[in-house]
Amino acid sequence: MSNSGKTSNKRTLVGFVVSDKNDKTIVVRVETLVKHPVLKKYIRRRKKFMAHDPNNECHIGDKVQIVESRPLSARKNWHLMKIIERAL
């Protein structure tokens, strides 16, 4: 058997950059829709993740995809995978 068809089990998330002030770090806000157990209404949940941006290429408002990685600092466990859409 060959290992060429091996896929990664790491989580990927899509969100918007809300801060790029730190060096080589971006803060990404990810929104998910969750159905309320009683009201059966969809609620928008937001969570912020710190991600590693080694080339400082992201800016506020960019739509990005991040992937889970090993801990890079106390709060940074994500890595920038690609920029989906640039901000205007």
KAFEN-V428131 format. One record per pair of residues at least 12 apart in sequence whose C-alpha atoms are under 7 Angstrom apart, sorted by the first residue. I is the first residue (numbers start at 1). J is the second residue. Records with the same first field share a line. If there is no record, write none. Layout:
I->J ; J
This chain:
10->67 ; 68
11->67 ; 68
12->65 ; 66 ; 67 ; 68
13->65 ; 66 ; 67
14->30 ; 64 ; 65 ; 66
15->28 ; 29 ; 30 ; 31 ; 63 ; 64 ; 65
16->28 ; 29 ; 30 ; 61 ; 62 ; 63 ; 64
17->29 ; 59 ; 60 ; 61 ; 62 ; 63
18->60 ; 61
19->60
20->59 ; 60
24->52 ; 53 ; 54 ; 55 ; 56
25->50 ; 51 ; 52 ; 53
26->50 ; 51 ; 52 ; 53
27->48 ; 49 ; 50 ; 51
28->48 ; 49 ; 50
29->46 ; 47 ; 48 ; 49
30->46 ; 47 ; 48
31->44 ; 45 ; 46 ; 47
32->44 ; 45 ; 46
33->45
50->75 ; 76 ; 78
51->76 ; 77 ; 78 ; 79 ; 80
52->78 ; 79 ; 80
53->79 ; 80
61->87
62->85 ; 86 ; 87
63->83 ; 84 ; 85 ; 86
64->82 ; 83 ; 84 ; 85
65->80 ; 81 ; 82 ; 83 ; 84
66->78 ; 79 ; 80 ; 81
67->79 ; 80 ; 81
